[in-house]
Amino acid sequence: MAREKPKVLIVDDHPVLREGLRQLLEASKTLRVVAAVGDGEEMWKAIEKHGKPNVVLMDVEIPGQDGIALTATLHERAPEVRVVMLSAFSDSERIFSALKAGAVGYLLKNVAPDELRATVERAAEGEPILSGEIAGRVLREFEREREEDTLREELTGLTPREEEVLKLLATGESNREIAKRLFLSEQTVKNHVASIFRKLHVNDRTKAALLAVKMGLGGEREKR
């Protein structure tokens, strides 16, 4: 018995591109395009009519609910459907948002036809499909988020008083100035600073200040 071809649904608001994508994918003889539609409403109607596809080739910019938001909704309702985003935009923020929404891949519209077809085929087989460049960006973005999450956890370990001291430290105030502002002894401030360094895993005021500014705790020195 012949194996059933994976079903593909195309969502793109440009009729010419839509038809071109249909012809490209159907020429592979390994995929079956069940529908090519222009927006989210038509996508849901196509799914109701043809059943869940194996792969949705989704444009990022479509009328109404954009492709990333639509992907998030589809992923919530049918997580087994694999979404490959197709976009003219290569910025990391958009790529990362698409993948966080549940897309398994992200292709630029200037991709070579053979690569696009191969990517959809791999998606239908459940294989990882991020290109080297995109994968590198995603890993860097995940690493950045992980670092920020770790820093947030470290900041929540500070006492309210330590947080006050860190905010003032980040504006460039000395221990003596911080002590006067908070009505503390200079030694008490030194003790707080030492505790802050320990909790944030830093060994000088500059590094502590940079972390504070990065997380929005620091700012310009206040005028008295």
Salt bridges, closest charged atoms under 4 A:
GLU4 OE2 - ARG32 NH2 3.31
ASP12 OD1 - HIS14 ND1 3.34
ASP12 OD2 - LYS109 NZ 3.58
ASP13 OD1 - HIS14 ND1 3.29
GLU19 OE1 - ARG22 NE 3.70
GLU26 OE2 - ARG22 NH1 3.82
GLU41 OE2 - LYS45 NZ 3.65
ASP59 OD1 - LYS109 NZ 3.34
GLU61 OE2 - ARG94 NH1 2.85
GLU80 OE2 - LYS52 NZ 2.91
ASP91 OD1 - ARG94 NE 3.20
ASP114 OD1 - ARG117 NH2 2.54
GLU125 OE2 - ARG3 NH2 2.98
GLU133 OE2 - ARG137 NH2 2.86
GLU141 OE2 - ARG144 NH2 2.33
GLU143 OE1 - ARG146 NH2 2.38
GLU145 OE2 - LYS100 NZ 3.33
GLU148 OE2 - ARG144 NH1 2.77
GLU148 OE1 - ARG152 NH2 3.55
ASP149 OD1 - ARG152 NH1 2.90
GLU154 OE2 - HIS201 NE2 3.57
GLU162 OE1 - LYS199 NZ 2.91
GLU163 OE2 - LYS167 NZ 3.86
GLU164 OE1 - ARG161 NH1 2.97
GLU173 OE2 - ARG181 NH2 2.91
GLU173 OE2 - ARG224 NH2 3.90
GLU177 OE2 - ARG221 NH2 2.44
GLU186 OE1 - ARG176 NE 3.68
GLU222 OE1 - ARG181 NH1 3.31
